[in-house]
Amino acid sequence: MTIHLVDSAPDEDSFLAVADYAANIINAGQAKTALAETPGSVFLSEIAVLLQNQNFDGYLTKMTSQLDLVLSSAESSIKDCECMVNVLVHSVARLPADRVAPACKEVVATLTSKVDEKGEVRLGGALNIYGALHAHPAAQRAVLLLCLDYSRKAPQLARVLAPAVRGKSGEWIKGWALDEPAARELLVALAQLVKVGTDRASVKEYWRLVNHALGMCKEGDVAAVAQLRPLAVAAITDFIRSPTAFQADFAASPAVRALGADASAKAVYALFSAVLSGDLKALKAAATQPALDAVGLGGQGGQDAVASKARLVALLALCGGKVGGEEVTFAAIQSALEVGPSEVEGWLVRAIGAKLLEGRIDQVRGVVTVTRATQRTFGASEWAALAGQLAGWRDSIKGVRAMLATQAATSGVAAPASAAPPARPVRA
């Protein structure tokens, strides 16, 4: 059997048509008897009475009770399921105002109750209900969280939803006037979703959400630390595993630092701290088999991968204070990275190729002139250093202007108008 709808905006006949289809699915699992009434016919009769009385609250409740049966049935085609879900979404507009939010939550809870071959139909229906709740922000947020949790359970669904939610967190937090706990909950859910994606945009969005969420944890906020603990563990694990992540602004978050005293996470935290600092001596102590196993690098090559990343970070740490044209000797790099003399140039080429470092290598003199190095973190101390640097530039410009004014006064030539300092990169 197939559902036949006249158009995309359901009328009373359409509401009854999907109920008739559901009744047939109900009967399909029943043994045939001589009785005039069947479970399906009883269901359909009750639906007809509800529609006659314009009781769409009761209609939606009763239809929702059979929704999963229809979606899970092998007899239901994708198109038939889409028709049924579409009609249920449209019935929301006919509900009493005080029933819209709870009824929608019930429907979405049913839609997202399982991941199966009708997953995209289920997700599409849930998102349409999200759109119907624009006048109910609290319910809309609850539905969005259900959609995010549902989508991350299946990569194909995550790939559908992730591009649609990318970059929207700030808009939702502001538009719904979320307090910090609710904002953190949303950010964590979004991060868990986009993490499924491996494309560059998804990876970038994941780290943005991680930094935002973990940045919303104040010192001494026990509730926030507890709420963010799973994300903190995931963040340090992902940082260690990732061959491209070299910035960890989230490292200063109290939720992350608390892992150092967490019995089940302190080994991974020690490994994270060693990698982030580029401390190869600390890495040798922290790179235990249990710690490597915990981050999924316990197999062959895992320890080498962690050591390689730590060496690149050590190089960034060494060169980070030398930006602006200062030189770093090959001997200093050899010592910091604990490598042989012949390996130094290779590590420099690798860092420059990965755009972690910019500079000019002088093989003859055995130095590299550093013009830029990726910042491993950018917190309060880095902001203070930047403020000092800007103040220095300002003072230098004032000095140049004063000198030009003095020269102009003695020569009779007008001094040039003030000019803004040239733009300088703040961070990598």
C-alpha positions, 0 to 999 in steps of 0.5 A: 500500500502507498500513501496518496496525498493531494498536495504538500499542505495536508487537508483532513483527507491527508490526515486520515490517509496516513492513519489508514496507512498506519492501520494497514501496517498494524494489521500486517503483524496480526493473524487473520481472524473472522472478527470484523474489527482488527487492531488496525480498524480500531485505531483508524476508527479512533483517529476518525473520531479525533479528526471529526472533533478537530482534536489534533492533540489527541490525533498527534498523540495517537499517531505518534504511538504508531510512528516507530512501527511504521518507520521500522516496517519493511513494508514502508517505503522511504516515500511513504514514511516521508509522507507520514512524517510530513503530515504529522509535522503539519499537524503541529500548527493545529495544536493548542498553543500550550500543547505545541512544545510537549507534543513536539518533544514526544514526536521527536523523541520517537523519531530519534529513538533508533538509527536505521535505514530510515535515519534520514527520514527521521532526522528530516522530520525532527528538523522540520519540527525544530523549524515549527517551534520558532515561537517556543525557544526552550522546546526548540533548543531541546529538539535541537539537542535531540537532533544533534545527539541522534545525528552523531550516532551515524556518520551519514547523518552527521555529514548531513547535519554538521554543515547546517549547524556549523558556525551557528553556536553564537547565534543560538546562545544569543538568540535563546539568551542561554545561561552558561550551563545551557550554553556549555551543554549546547557547545558540547553537543555541537562539538560531539557532532562536528567531530564525526567529520574529517574534512578541514572545515569540520576539524576547524569548527570542532576546535573552535567549539572546544575552545569556546566551551572549555573557556566558559569554565571559571576557577572554582566552578565545580559544576562546570568542571563536572559538566565539561569533564567528558569534553576535556578528556576528549580534547586532550586525547584528540590533541595528542592523536591529531597530526595537525593540531598544534594550538591548545588554548583550552589547556588553561581551562580549569576543567582541563587542569582538573584532569591532572588530579583525576585518577582515571585521566591523569596519565593521559593528562601527563602525556598531553602536558608533555606533548604541549610543552615539547618537553621530551624528557617529560614525554619519556616518563609520560608515554607509558603503555597505558597512556598510549593505549588510552589515546588509541596510540598503543599499537606499532608506531604510536609512540613514534608519532607522539614523539614526532609531534612533541619534537615539532612542538619543542621547535615551536617553543624554541622559535616562538620567542625569536620571531621578528628576524632573530636567529636560532642556531642548529645546535640549539635546535639539536639540543631541544629536539634531542636529534642528531646534527644531520636531522636538524634541517629536516625538522625545520623543513617539516615545520615550514612545510606544515606552515607551523614556522616561517623563516630562512635557513642558512645552512652555511652558518647553521642558523634559521632566521625566524619570522613567524612561529605558531603559538601553542596557546594564546591566553592572558600572558600572550595578550599581555605580551601583545599589549606590550609589543603594541605599546612599544610600536606606539612609542617608536612611532611617537619618537619618529614623529617627534624627530621629524617634527624637530627636523621640520622646525629647523629646516622649515619643511612641514612634518608629515601627518601621523600614520597608523602603524603597519599591520602585524600578525597577532598569532599563527 
